[in-house]
Amino acid sequence: MDTFACVASGPSLTAPDCKLLHEAGIATIAVNNSWEVVPFSSSIYAADCCWWEEYGAGITSKAVRWCGDEFTARRFGINWLPSAIPGSFNSGQRAIELAIHLGACRVLLLGYDCSIRNGTHWHGNHALLSNPDKFSVARWQDEFSRLRAVAGGVEIINCSRFTRLTCFPRQSLETALSL
């Protein structure tokens, strides 16, 4: 079974969890700035052109880089994954789509808090980019639910230590990695 991990930027993301992923040796997709805490990731996914403009040149990881639109892909010389899901989106949602595209049968989620109760990101607020607010958090619930509807037989497990995302089953990372 091909298991992937998608590591987003929620404040519940911990260094010990990232270490467990590294030790497990599973393919890992970092979402946006999370490449910094999972430098072993095989891919980095950021949907937004503005994120690549702000952070792209500073990435030291050799991970394959992916984005959400053709313009951004051409501009920064990175890979583009067209979405199978119409409508609004977020980078965490699209990272799961990437895992499925790359052959995942099972996807473990970390840092998918979908809440600003404990802060916006594990790295604090972006200085020059927009940060999550109550409106984006509400929108994410629908976006992840639409993804679940098209994920087919792919098992998606939310292993985030704190989460308000309810459309995927929950499990501790330790338990998910032991299966």
GUMI-155131 format. One record per residue (C-alpha): residue number from 1; y, x, z. Coordinates in Angstrom, 1 decimal, always signed. Each point is the difference from the previous one (the first is absolute). Example, Ala and Ser with C-alpha at 12.3 -4.5 7.8 and 13.67 -1.06 7.14 Angstrom:
! GUMI-155131
<nr:1; yy:-4.5; xx:+12.3; zz:+7.8>
<nr:2; yy:+3.4; xx:+1.4; zz:-0.7>
! end
This chain:
! GUMI-155131
<nr:1; yy:+0.0; xx:+0.0; zz:+0.0>
<nr:2; yy:+3.4; xx:+1.4; zz:-1.0>
<nr:3; yy:+2.3; xx:-0.3; zz:+3.0>
<nr:4; yy:+3.7; xx:+0.8; zz:-0.3>
<nr:5; yy:+2.8; xx:+0.0; zz:+2.6>
<nr:6; yy:+3.5; xx:-1.1; zz:-0.7>
<nr:7; yy:+2.5; xx:+1.4; zz:+2.5>
<nr:8; yy:+3.3; xx:-1.9; zz:+0.2>
<nr:9; yy:+3.2; xx:+0.8; zz:+2.0>
<nr:10; yy:-0.3; xx:-2.5; zz:+2.9>
<nr:11; yy:+1.0; xx:+1.4; zz:+3.4>
<nr:12; yy:-3.6; xx:-0.6; zz:+1.3>
<nr:13; yy:-1.3; xx:+2.9; zz:-2.1>
<nr:14; yy:-1.2; xx:+2.8; zz:+2.2>
<nr:15; yy:-0.8; xx:+3.7; zz:-0.6>
<nr:16; yy:-3.5; xx:-0.4; zz:+1.6>
<nr:17; yy:-0.8; xx:-2.8; zz:-2.5>
<nr:18; yy:+1.1; xx:+2.3; zz:-2.8>
<nr:19; yy:-2.2; xx:+2.7; zz:+1.4>
<nr:20; yy:-3.0; xx:-2.3; zz:+0.0>
<nr:21; yy:+0.6; xx:-0.9; zz:-3.6>
<nr:22; yy:+0.2; xx:+3.7; zz:-0.9>
<nr:23; yy:-3.3; xx:+0.7; zz:+1.8>
<nr:24; yy:-1.7; xx:-3.0; zz:-1.7>
<nr:25; yy:+0.9; xx:+1.5; zz:-3.4>
<nr:26; yy:+0.6; xx:-3.3; zz:-1.7>
<nr:27; yy:+2.5; xx:-0.4; zz:-2.9>
<nr:28; yy:+3.4; xx:-0.7; zz:+1.5>
<nr:29; yy:+3.1; xx:-1.5; zz:-1.6>
<nr:30; yy:+3.3; xx:+0.7; zz:+1.7>
<nr:31; yy:+2.7; xx:-2.7; zz:-0.2>
<nr:32; yy:+3.5; xx:+1.4; zz:-0.4>
<nr:33; yy:+0.9; xx:+2.6; zz:+2.7>
<nr:34; yy:-3.5; xx:-0.2; zz:+1.6>
<nr:35; yy:-1.1; xx:+2.9; zz:-2.2>
<nr:36; yy:+1.7; xx:+2.1; zz:+2.7>
<nr:37; yy:-2.6; xx:-1.0; zz:+2.6>
<nr:38; yy:-2.9; xx:-0.1; zz:-2.4>
<nr:39; yy:+0.6; xx:+3.1; zz:-2.1>
<nr:40; yy:-3.7; xx:-0.1; zz:-0.9>
<nr:41; yy:+0.5; xx:-3.3; zz:-1.9>
<nr:42; yy:-1.3; xx:-0.1; zz:-3.6>
<nr:43; yy:+2.8; xx:-2.3; zz:-1.2>
<nr:44; yy:+3.6; xx:-0.9; zz:+1.0>
<nr:45; yy:+1.2; xx:-3.5; zz:-0.9>
<nr:46; yy:+3.6; xx:-1.1; zz:+0.0>
<nr:47; yy:+1.0; xx:-3.0; zz:-2.1>
<nr:48; yy:+3.7; xx:+0.5; zz:+0.1>
<nr:49; yy:+2.1; xx:+2.2; zz:-2.3>
<nr:50; yy:+2.5; xx:+0.5; zz:+2.8>
<nr:51; yy:-2.7; xx:+1.5; zz:+2.2>
<nr:52; yy:-1.0; xx:+2.5; zz:-2.6>
<nr:53; yy:+3.6; xx:+0.9; zz:-0.6>
<nr:54; yy:+0.6; xx:+0.6; zz:+3.7>
<nr:55; yy:-3.3; xx:+1.7; zz:+1.0>
<nr:56; yy:-2.0; xx:+0.9; zz:-3.1>
<nr:57; yy:+1.4; xx:+3.6; zz:-0.4>
<nr:58; yy:-0.9; xx:+0.8; zz:+3.6>
<nr:59; yy:-3.7; xx:-0.9; zz:-0.2>
<nr:60; yy:-2.1; xx:+3.2; zz:+0.6>
<nr:61; yy:-3.3; xx:-1.8; zz:-0.2>
<nr:62; yy:-2.2; xx:+0.5; zz:-3.1>
<nr:63; yy:-1.1; xx:-3.7; zz:+0.1>
<nr:64; yy:+0.2; xx:-2.0; zz:-3.2>
<nr:65; yy:+3.2; xx:-2.0; zz:+0.0>
<nr:66; yy:+0.2; xx:-3.7; zz:-1.0>
<nr:67; yy:+2.7; xx:-2.6; zz:-0.3>
<nr:68; yy:+0.5; xx:-3.7; zz:-0.9>
<nr:69; yy:+1.9; xx:+0.1; zz:-3.3>
<nr:70; yy:+0.0; xx:+1.7; zz:-3.3>
<nr:71; yy:+3.6; xx:+1.1; zz:+0.2>
<nr:72; yy:-0.5; xx:+1.9; zz:+3.3>
<nr:73; yy:-3.2; xx:+1.5; zz:-1.4>
<nr:74; yy:+1.7; xx:+1.4; zz:-3.0>
<nr:75; yy:+3.1; xx:+1.1; zz:+1.9>
<nr:76; yy:-2.0; xx:+2.0; zz:+2.7>
<nr:77; yy:-3.1; xx:+0.9; zz:-2.1>
<nr:78; yy:-2.3; xx:-1.9; zz:+2.3>
<nr:79; yy:-2.8; xx:-2.5; zz:-0.5>
<nr:80; yy:+0.7; xx:-3.7; zz:-0.5>
<nr:81; yy:-2.4; xx:-2.7; zz:+1.2>
<nr:82; yy:+0.9; xx:-3.4; zz:-1.5>
<nr:83; yy:-0.6; xx:-2.8; zz:+2.5>
<nr:84; yy:-2.5; xx:-2.8; zz:-0.5>
<nr:85; yy:+2.0; xx:-2.1; zz:+2.5>
<nr:86; yy:+3.2; xx:-1.7; zz:-1.3>
<nr:87; yy:+3.1; xx:-0.5; zz:+2.2>
<nr:88; yy:+1.5; xx:+2.1; zz:+2.8>
<nr:89; yy:-1.8; xx:+3.0; zz:+1.4>
<nr:90; yy:+0.1; xx:+2.8; zz:+2.5>
<nr:91; yy:-1.3; xx:+3.6; zz:-0.1>
<nr:92; yy:-2.7; xx:-0.6; zz:+2.6>
<nr:93; yy:-1.4; xx:-2.9; zz:-2.1>
<nr:94; yy:+0.1; xx:+2.0; zz:-3.2>
<nr:95; yy:-1.7; xx:+2.9; zz:+1.7>
<nr:96; yy:-3.0; xx:-2.3; zz:+0.8>
<nr:97; yy:+0.0; xx:-1.0; zz:-3.7>
<nr:98; yy:-0.1; xx:+3.7; zz:-0.9>
<nr:99; yy:-3.0; xx:+0.5; zz:+2.3>
<nr:100; yy:-1.8; xx:-2.8; zz:-1.8>
<nr:101; yy:+1.0; xx:+1.4; zz:-3.4>
<nr:102; yy:-1.4; xx:+3.3; zz:+1.1>
<nr:103; yy:-3.4; xx:-1.5; zz:+0.9>
<nr:104; yy:+0.2; xx:-1.0; zz:+3.6>
<nr:105; yy:-2.5; xx:-2.5; zz:+1.3>
<nr:106; yy:+1.5; xx:+0.2; zz:+3.5>
<nr:107; yy:+3.6; xx:+0.7; zz:+1.0>
<nr:108; yy:+1.1; xx:+1.0; zz:+3.5>
<nr:109; yy:+3.6; xx:-0.7; zz:+0.9>
<nr:110; yy:+2.1; xx:+2.1; zz:+2.5>
<nr:111; yy:+3.7; xx:-0.5; zz:+0.8>
<nr:112; yy:+0.0; xx:-3.5; zz:-1.5>
<nr:113; yy:+2.0; xx:-1.5; zz:+2.8>
<nr:114; yy:+1.9; xx:-2.6; zz:-2.0>
<nr:115; yy:+2.4; xx:-0.3; zz:+2.9>
<nr:116; yy:+3.2; xx:+1.6; zz:+1.2>
<nr:117; yy:-0.7; xx:-0.8; zz:+3.6>
<nr:118; yy:-0.8; xx:+3.6; zz:+0.8>
<nr:119; yy:+2.4; xx:+1.6; zz:-2.5>
<nr:120; yy:+0.1; xx:+0.3; zz:-3.8>
<nr:121; yy:-2.1; xx:+3.1; zz:-0.7>
<nr:122; yy:-1.9; xx:+2.7; zz:+1.8>
<nr:123; yy:+2.7; xx:+2.4; zz:-1.3>
<nr:124; yy:+3.0; xx:-2.2; zz:+1.0>
<nr:125; yy:+2.4; xx:-1.6; zz:-2.4>
<nr:126; yy:+0.7; xx:+1.3; zz:-3.5>
<nr:127; yy:+3.6; xx:+1.3; zz:-0.1>
<nr:128; yy:+0.8; xx:-0.8; zz:-3.6>
<nr:129; yy:-2.6; xx:-2.7; zz:-0.9>
<nr:130; yy:-0.4; xx:-3.6; zz:+1.2>
<nr:131; yy:-2.2; xx:-0.5; zz:+3.1>
<nr:132; yy:-2.3; xx:-3.0; zz:+0.9>
<nr:133; yy:+1.7; xx:-3.0; zz:+1.5>
<nr:134; yy:-1.2; xx:-3.5; zz:+1.0>
<nr:135; yy:+0.2; xx:-1.2; zz:-3.6>
<nr:136; yy:-2.1; xx:+2.8; zz:-1.5>
<nr:137; yy:-2.6; xx:-0.3; zz:+2.8>
<nr:138; yy:-0.4; xx:-3.7; zz:-0.7>
<nr:139; yy:-0.3; xx:+0.6; zz:-3.8>
<nr:140; yy:-2.7; xx:+2.6; zz:+0.6>
<nr:141; yy:-2.3; xx:-2.6; zz:+1.5>
<nr:142; yy:+0.0; xx:-1.9; zz:-3.3>
<nr:143; yy:-0.3; xx:+3.2; zz:-2.1>
<nr:144; yy:-3.1; xx:+1.1; zz:+1.9>
<nr:145; yy:-1.6; xx:-3.5; zz:-0.1>
<nr:146; yy:+0.4; xx:+0.0; zz:-3.8>
<nr:147; yy:-1.7; xx:+3.4; zz:-0.2>
<nr:148; yy:-2.9; xx:-1.3; zz:+2.1>
<nr:149; yy:-0.4; xx:-2.8; zz:-2.5>
<nr:150; yy:-0.6; xx:+2.4; zz:-2.9>
<nr:151; yy:-1.8; xx:+2.8; zz:+1.8>
<nr:152; yy:-3.4; xx:-1.3; zz:-1.0>
<nr:153; yy:-2.9; xx:+1.3; zz:+2.1>
<nr:154; yy:+2.0; xx:+3.0; zz:+1.4>
<nr:155; yy:-0.1; xx:+0.0; zz:+3.8>
<nr:156; yy:+3.5; xx:+0.7; zz:+1.4>
<nr:157; yy:+0.1; xx:+0.7; zz:+3.8>
<nr:158; yy:+3.2; xx:+0.4; zz:+1.9>
<nr:159; yy:-0.5; xx:+2.8; zz:+2.5>
<nr:160; yy:+3.7; xx:+0.2; zz:+1.0>
<nr:161; yy:+0.4; xx:+0.4; zz:+3.8>
<nr:162; yy:+2.7; xx:-2.8; zz:+0.0>
<nr:163; yy:+0.4; xx:-2.5; zz:-2.8>
<nr:164; yy:+1.3; xx:-3.4; zz:-0.8>
<nr:165; yy:-1.9; xx:+0.0; zz:-3.3>
<nr:166; yy:-2.6; xx:-2.7; zz:+0.3>
<nr:167; yy:-1.6; xx:-0.5; zz:-3.4>
<nr:168; yy:-2.5; xx:+2.9; zz:+0.4>
<nr:169; yy:-2.6; xx:+0.5; zz:+2.7>
<nr:170; yy:+0.8; xx:+2.4; zz:+2.8>
<nr:171; yy:-2.1; xx:+2.9; zz:+1.3>
<nr:172; yy:+0.6; xx:+3.2; zz:+1.8>
<nr:173; yy:+0.1; xx:+3.1; zz:-2.2>
<nr:174; yy:-2.8; xx:+1.5; zz:+2.1>
<nr:175; yy:-2.2; xx:-2.9; zz:-0.6>
<nr:176; yy:+0.9; xx:-0.3; zz:-3.8>
<nr:177; yy:-0.8; xx:+3.7; zz:-0.5>
<nr:178; yy:-3.3; xx:-0.2; zz:+1.8>
<nr:179; yy:-1.4; xx:-2.7; zz:-2.4>
! end
